[in-house]
Amino acid sequence: MMKYLLIAGWLLGSLAAKAQPKEVPQQTMQAVYESVKTPYKYGLVLVPDNSTGKIDCPSVFRKGKYWYMTYIVFEGRGYETWLARSSNLLQWKTLGSIMRFSDTADWDNNQKAGYIALQDNRWGGSYRLQSFDNRYWMSYIGGKDRGYESGPLAIGMAYTAGDIASVHSWQRLNSPVLTAGDADARWWENKKLFKSSVIRDKKRTTGYPFVMYYNANGDTSRNTPKWRWFERIGMAVSDDMVHWKRFGTDPVVHHRIGITGDGVVQRMKGLWVMFYFGAFWEERKDAFNRFACSYDLVHWTDWNGEDLVKPSMPYDAKYAHKSFVVKHRGVVYHFYCAVDEKDRRGIAVATSVDKGKSAVSFK
């Protein structure tokens, strides 16, 4: 009976989309939740090589018979971007670095945290990366200061004409495409820019073929407790992946307090679904994964139900956040950054069916 109610709710949501495209009914949101939930925690799949390292921000794509994951590594100096490979989405082998530190005066010499772009974003689709201008692309956080997210951070673009499944250095544009100091930077993004995700929208819903979602830190209300860290998700658009301009004035997904960040978008039955993480909302001290939905890529309706993933195990007791979700052969895999009480960070996965338990643990 529940199955038919969910299907009916989905259909009602589709009809509502035509009449009221700015808001997605919660019955449609419930159907999405039932489609994406992953109640079984498999455990860690990648951990740092040593006790001081941190692994973060998984991005998963497919090429040929293998799955690949880009992720970022911090070992004291700043962020680098690495690549791993898997045949089954559960066991992963590290291949090497694809964006390393630069011993130069470049604007991004000490921070290069990359995220795949232009993926086949159909829910349950191929998850292959698509090229533009004969290149594959990544957006990334860049910065010149040493340390954990230290100093000014901006968004850059990297690209390669080579094999995306092999370890080699991706090339980068000479300057960032968005910074907190830009003349058109909005009130909520005038301090630091963080993770970005770029999709190709062939229908040009916004008037542009390429849409970027990114989170940033900026000004807050005078009545806000000073210890709270705010991040919000906004938009930028482009015709060529090189020149970007901000879209709209306000964030498109945000909350009254705390962090709303790292949005990754997929297309599900005529609906856009954004997986993102929240942290430090109201009285919460943890970090957790959520989702929002949209008909037009601009107006987003937030899910008001249970978290998709939240802290519950020793390896993610502090934070369970920064999601990347794929559906393959009827199984949903929800990759996320797991942080334990000792502040060790690794990549974990939860699944929609019981896949057993991982043998990987923090060192």
C-alpha positions as CSV (number, residue, x, y, z in Angstrom):
1,M,0.0,0.0,0.0
2,M,2.8,2.4,0.9
3,K,4.4,1.8,-2.5
4,Y,1.2,3.0,-4.3
5,L,0.9,6.0,-2.0
6,L,4.4,7.0,-2.8
7,I,3.8,6.6,-6.6
8,A,0.6,8.6,-6.2
9,G,2.5,11.3,-4.3
10,W,5.1,11.4,-7.0
11,L,2.5,11.9,-9.7
12,L,0.8,14.6,-7.7
13,G,4.2,16.3,-7.4
14,S,4.6,16.2,-11.1
15,L,1.2,17.9,-11.6
16,A,2.1,20.4,-8.9
17,A,5.3,21.2,-10.8
18,K,3.3,22.5,-13.7
19,A,0.9,24.6,-11.6
20,Q,3.4,25.8,-9.0
21,P,7.0,25.2,-10.2
22,K,8.7,27.1,-7.3
23,E,7.8,24.7,-4.6
24,V,8.0,20.9,-4.5
25,P,5.2,19.2,-2.4
26,Q,6.4,17.2,0.6
27,Q,4.7,14.1,-0.7
28,T,7.1,14.3,-3.7
29,M,10.0,14.9,-1.3
30,Q,8.9,11.8,0.7
31,A,9.1,9.7,-2.5
32,V,12.6,11.0,-3.2
33,Y,13.6,10.1,0.4
34,E,12.3,6.6,-0.1
35,S,14.3,6.3,-3.3
36,V,17.6,7.6,-1.9
37,K,17.7,6.4,1.7
38,T,20.7,4.2,2.8
39,P,20.0,2.7,6.2
40,Y,22.9,0.3,6.1
41,K,26.4,1.7,7.0
42,Y,29.0,-0.4,5.3
43,G,31.9,1.6,6.9
44,L,35.2,3.2,5.8
45,V,36.5,2.6,2.3
46,L,39.5,5.0,2.3
47,V,41.6,6.3,5.2
48,P,44.7,8.4,5.4
49,D,48.1,6.7,5.2
50,N,49.1,8.1,8.6
51,S,47.4,9.3,11.8
52,T,47.8,13.0,11.0
53,G,46.3,13.0,7.5
54,K,42.7,13.8,6.6
55,I,40.7,12.5,3.6
56,D,37.6,14.4,2.5
57,C,35.0,15.3,-0.2
58,P,34.5,12.2,-2.3
59,S,33.4,12.6,-6.0
60,V,32.5,9.3,-7.8
61,F,32.4,8.7,-11.6
62,R,32.6,5.7,-14.0
63,K,34.8,4.9,-16.9
64,G,34.6,1.6,-18.7
65,K,34.2,-1.3,-16.2
66,Y,35.7,0.7,-13.3
67,W,34.5,3.3,-10.8
68,Y,36.8,6.2,-9.9
69,M,36.8,8.5,-6.9
70,T,38.5,11.9,-6.6
71,Y,39.0,13.1,-3.1
72,I,41.0,15.6,-1.2
73,V,43.9,15.0,1.2
74,F,45.2,17.3,3.9
75,E,48.5,16.4,5.7
76,G,49.5,19.8,7.1
77,R,50.4,22.0,4.2
78,G,47.1,22.3,2.5
79,Y,44.7,20.4,0.1
80,E,45.7,18.1,-2.7
81,T,43.4,16.1,-5.0
82,W,43.8,12.4,-5.4
83,L,42.3,9.5,-7.4
84,A,41.2,6.0,-6.4
85,R,39.6,3.1,-8.4
86,S,37.1,0.4,-7.6
87,S,35.4,-2.5,-9.4
88,N,32.5,-2.8,-7.0
89,L,32.1,0.6,-5.2
90,L,33.1,-1.0,-1.9
91,Q,36.8,-1.8,-2.2
92,W,39.0,1.1,-3.3
93,K,42.6,1.3,-4.4
94,T,44.5,4.6,-4.2
95,L,46.1,5.5,-7.6
96,G,47.8,8.8,-6.9
97,S,47.6,12.6,-7.0
98,I,46.1,14.6,-9.9
99,M,46.5,18.1,-8.4
100,R,49.6,18.7,-6.2
101,F,51.2,21.6,-4.4
102,S,53.2,24.1,-6.5
103,D,56.5,25.4,-5.4
104,T,55.8,28.7,-7.2
105,A,54.1,32.0,-6.6
106,D,50.8,30.8,-8.1
107,W,47.5,32.0,-6.4
108,D,46.7,28.3,-5.6
109,N,50.2,26.9,-4.8
110,N,49.2,25.5,-1.4
111,Q,45.5,24.6,-1.9
112,K,44.0,22.5,-4.7
113,A,40.8,20.7,-3.7
114,G,39.1,19.4,-6.8
115,Y,35.6,18.2,-7.6
116,I,34.5,16.6,-10.8
117,A,32.3,18.5,-13.3
118,L,29.9,17.8,-16.2
119,Q,28.9,14.3,-15.0
120,D,26.0,12.4,-16.5
121,N,23.6,13.6,-13.7
122,R,20.7,11.2,-14.4
123,W,19.8,9.3,-11.2
124,G,20.8,5.7,-11.9
125,G,22.5,6.8,-15.1
126,S,26.0,6.1,-16.4
127,Y,27.8,8.6,-14.0
128,R,30.3,9.1,-16.8
129,L,32.1,12.4,-17.1
130,Q,31.3,14.5,-20.2
131,S,33.7,16.6,-22.1
132,F,33.4,20.2,-23.3
133,D,35.8,21.9,-25.8
134,N,37.6,18.6,-26.0
135,R,38.5,18.7,-22.3
136,Y,37.3,17.1,-19.1
137,W,36.8,19.6,-16.2
138,M,37.0,20.0,-12.5
139,S,36.3,23.0,-10.3
140,Y,38.4,23.4,-7.2
141,I,39.1,25.4,-4.1
142,G,42.4,27.2,-4.5
143,G,44.6,29.3,-2.1
144,K,48.1,30.3,-1.4
145,D,48.2,30.2,2.4
146,R,49.5,27.1,4.2
147,G,47.2,25.3,6.7
148,Y,43.7,23.9,7.0
149,E,41.5,26.1,4.8
150,S,43.7,29.0,5.7
151,G,43.7,32.5,4.2
152,P,41.6,33.6,1.2
153,L,40.1,30.7,-0.7
154,A,38.7,31.1,-4.2
155,I,37.2,28.8,-6.9
156,G,39.4,27.8,-9.9
157,M,38.9,25.6,-12.9
158,A,41.1,22.7,-14.0
159,Y,41.0,20.6,-17.1
160,T,42.6,17.7,-19.0
161,A,42.5,16.3,-22.5
162,G,44.1,13.1,-21.2
163,D,42.8,9.9,-19.7
164,I,40.6,10.8,-16.7
165,A,41.2,7.3,-15.3
166,S,45.0,7.7,-15.2
167,V,47.2,9.6,-12.7
168,H,48.5,12.8,-14.3
169,S,48.6,16.5,-13.4
170,W,45.5,18.4,-14.5
171,Q,46.1,21.8,-16.0
172,R,44.6,24.9,-14.4
173,L,43.4,28.3,-15.5
174,N,45.9,31.0,-14.6
175,S,43.5,32.8,-12.2
176,P,40.4,32.0,-10.2
177,V,37.0,32.3,-11.7
178,L,35.2,33.4,-8.5
179,T,36.7,35.1,-5.4
180,A,35.3,36.6,-2.2
181,G,36.8,39.9,-3.3
182,D,35.0,40.3,-6.6
183,A,33.1,43.5,-7.1
184,D,29.8,41.5,-7.5
185,A,30.4,39.2,-4.5
186,R,27.2,39.0,-2.4
187,W,26.9,39.7,1.3
188,W,26.9,36.0,2.2
189,E,30.1,35.1,0.3
190,N,32.5,38.0,1.0
191,K,35.0,36.0,3.2
192,K,35.8,32.5,1.8
193,L,34.5,30.4,-1.1
194,F,34.4,26.6,-0.7
195,K,33.3,23.5,-2.6
196,S,31.6,23.8,-6.0
197,S,29.8,21.4,-8.2
198,V,29.2,22.1,-12.0
199,I,26.4,20.5,-14.1
200,R,25.5,20.8,-17.8
201,D,21.9,21.8,-18.4
202,K,21.1,21.2,-22.0
203,K,17.7,22.8,-21.6
204,R,19.4,26.1,-20.5
205,T,16.8,26.5,-17.7
206,T,18.7,29.5,-16.4
207,G,19.6,30.7,-19.9
208,Y,23.1,29.2,-19.6
209,P,24.4,25.7,-20.4
210,F,26.6,25.4,-17.3
211,V,25.5,25.9,-13.7
212,M,27.7,25.9,-10.6
213,Y,26.5,25.5,-7.1
214,Y,29.0,26.5,-4.4
215,N,29.1,27.3,-0.7
216,A,30.7,30.3,0.9
217,N,31.2,32.1,4.2
218,G,30.2,35.7,4.6
219,D,28.6,38.4,6.7
220,T,26.0,37.4,9.4
221,S,23.5,39.3,11.5
222,R,24.7,41.4,14.4
223,N,22.4,39.3,16.6
224,T,24.2,36.1,15.6
225,P,26.5,34.4,18.2
226,K,30.0,35.1,17.1
227,W,31.2,31.5,17.5
228,R,28.8,30.3,14.9
229,W,30.3,29.6,11.4
230,F,27.9,30.3,8.5
231,E,28.1,28.8,5.0
232,R,25.4,29.0,2.4
233,I,24.9,27.6,-1.1
234,G,24.6,30.0,-4.1
235,M,24.8,29.8,-7.9
236,A,26.9,30.9,-10.8
237,V,26.5,30.4,-14.6
238,S,28.7,30.2,-17.6
239,D,28.6,29.8,-21.4
240,D,32.1,28.4,-21.7
241,M,33.3,26.9,-18.4
242,V,35.9,29.7,-18.2
243,H,34.0,32.9,-17.6
244,W,31.5,32.7,-14.7
245,K,29.0,35.2,-13.4
246,R,26.9,35.1,-10.2
247,F,23.2,34.2,-10.6
248,G,20.7,36.0,-8.3
249,T,21.3,37.9,-5.1
250,D,20.6,35.5,-2.2
251,P,21.7,31.9,-1.5
252,V,19.5,29.3,-3.0
253,V,19.8,26.8,-0.1
254,H,20.6,28.0,3.4
255,H,19.5,27.8,7.0
256,R,19.1,30.3,9.8
257,I,22.3,29.2,11.5
258,G,25.3,27.0,10.9
259,I,26.6,25.4,7.6
260,T,24.7,24.5,4.5
261,G,27.2,23.3,2.0
262,D,28.7,21.0,-0.6
263,G,25.6,20.7,-2.9
264,V,25.8,18.0,-5.6
265,V,22.9,17.8,-8.1
266,Q,21.3,14.9,-9.9
267,R,18.2,14.7,-12.2
268,M,15.4,12.3,-11.0
269,K,12.2,11.9,-13.0
270,G,11.8,15.5,-14.0
271,L,13.0,16.8,-10.7
272,W,16.4,18.2,-9.6
273,V,17.7,16.7,-6.3
274,M,20.6,18.4,-4.4
275,F,22.4,16.3,-1.9
276,Y,24.1,18.6,0.6
277,F,25.3,18.6,4.3
278,G,24.3,20.6,7.3
279,A,26.2,21.4,10.5
280,F,25.7,23.2,13.7
281,W,22.0,24.0,13.1
282,E,20.3,25.4,16.2
283,E,21.5,23.3,19.1
284,R,23.1,20.6,17.0
285,K,26.9,20.2,17.3
286,D,27.3,17.5,14.6
287,A,27.3,17.4,10.8
288,F,24.9,15.4,8.7
289,N,23.6,14.9,5.1
290,R,20.3,16.2,3.8
291,F,18.7,17.0,0.4
292,A,16.5,19.6,-1.3
293,C,14.5,19.5,-4.6
294,S,13.8,21.9,-7.4
295,Y,11.9,22.1,-10.7
296,D,13.9,24.9,-12.2
297,L,17.4,24.8,-10.6
298,V,16.8,28.1,-8.8
299,H,14.0,27.6,-6.3
300,W,14.7,24.8,-3.9
301,T,12.4,23.1,-1.4
302,D,14.1,21.6,1.6
303,W,13.4,18.1,2.9
304,N,11.8,18.3,6.4
305,G,12.2,14.7,7.4
306,E,15.1,12.5,8.7
307,D,18.7,13.0,7.9
308,L,20.0,10.9,5.1
309,V,23.2,10.1,7.0
310,K,24.2,11.2,10.5
311,P,26.7,10.2,13.2
312,S,26.0,6.8,14.7
313,M,29.2,4.7,14.5
314,P,32.6,5.1,16.2
315,Y,34.2,6.0,12.8
316,D,31.7,8.8,12.2
317,A,30.8,9.7,15.8
318,K,31.6,13.4,15.3
319,Y,30.6,14.2,11.7
320,A,28.9,12.2,8.9
321,H,28.8,14.7,6.0
322,K,29.8,15.9,2.5
323,S,27.8,13.3,0.4
324,F,28.2,11.9,-3.0
325,V,25.3,9.5,-3.9
326,V,25.1,7.0,-6.8
327,K,22.5,4.4,-7.8
328,H,23.9,1.3,-9.6
329,R,22.0,-1.9,-10.4
330,G,19.2,-1.0,-8.0
331,V,21.5,-0.3,-5.1
332,V,22.1,3.2,-3.7
333,Y,25.6,4.0,-2.4
334,H,26.0,7.1,-0.3
335,F,29.6,8.1,0.1
336,Y,30.5,10.6,2.8
337,C,33.3,12.0,4.9
338,A,33.4,10.3,8.3
339,V,35.0,12.0,11.3
340,D,35.6,10.2,14.6
341,E,36.1,11.6,18.1
342,K,39.8,11.9,17.5
343,D,39.1,14.1,14.5
344,R,40.4,11.5,12.0
345,R,38.8,11.8,8.6
346,G,38.1,9.2,6.0
347,I,35.7,8.2,3.3
348,A,32.8,5.9,4.3
349,V,29.7,4.6,2.5
350,A,26.2,3.7,3.5
351,T,24.0,1.6,1.2
352,S,20.3,0.9,0.5
353,V,20.7,-2.9,1.0
354,D,23.0,-4.7,3.5
355,K,26.4,-5.2,2.0
356,G,28.1,-6.4,5.1
357,K,30.8,-4.5,6.9
358,S,34.1,-3.0,5.8
359,A,37.5,-4.2,7.1
360,V,39.0,-0.8,6.7
361,S,39.7,1.2,9.9
362,F,41.6,4.4,10.9
363,K,45.3,3.9,11.6
